């Protein structure tokens, strides 16, 4: 329920009214002739609150109003335009995981560029693109420079009932010549028939509201990702294809690995290494808004393709 304290509006031709809606969870915005379109951004400052920012964009002239155009925005510093998309179907909530943070610096480039800073910047850019281009809700596992465990990150995605979990990282290697983006989905070395059977058999019965009971599945943490490996593999393929059209790729662009952060994710999940900070050329690229914008645009395109995959 919203605790509303609505301000009074002076006479204008842009936003002419702000009133409570018919239900406790709605607010009505009455727009005037100068209004053209809008952009919505969501964030979660902490576990117990959320923030919605609605940017109302004016029309080019003050003449009679025209039909609102589809939301679109340029990728910061990249010159690329977000594709206009309709309402999300099957991809309603996305959780982005900016790797590392707080005491966990991640890898560090020769010039001092920190992985934790790059990943958060890319995640913020990507959130804006997804909200505008897909109309989906987006949550970040961390909004600032804080330490989170790997299990906390996938638990965050589970608690928000995400349809996709995307963990963003930057790579490092002993050989400074190595460069290129890489995409990973989980390899479950112990996901044999017995593990799958245990996951399927692990059910319990709880009392239902109004009487009776209902059976619910309890998914073992270590096997949560098993049921989504095929979809995670498809998502990784879409990410690789989209990145390959924009940035340098590693010779082994799509791989499987037992990343702990993916193990407990109860939805399609991938981890993307957007470049090597140990490579001097790529460190300089990763620190720029242009490169981060290219990566964010590619990840948006991959999610659009993945949504189409889910719908068919």
Buried (B, 14 or more C-beta within 10 A) or exposed (E): EEEEEEEEEEEEEBBBEBEEEEEEEEEEBEBBBBBBBEBEBBBBEEEEEEEEEEEBBBBEEEEEBEEEEEBBBEBBBBEBEBBEBEEBEEBBBBBBBBBBBEEBEBBBBEEEBBBBBBBBBBBBBBBBBBBBBBBBBBBBBBBEBEEBEBEEBBBBBBEBEBBBBBBBBBBBBEEBEBBBBBBBBBBBEEBEEEBBEEBEEEEEEEEEEEEEEEEEEEBEEBBBBBBBBEBBBBBBBBBBBBBBEBBBBBEEBBBBEEBEBBBBBBBBBBBBBBBBBBBBEBBBBBBEBEBBBBBBBBBBBBBBBBBEBBEE
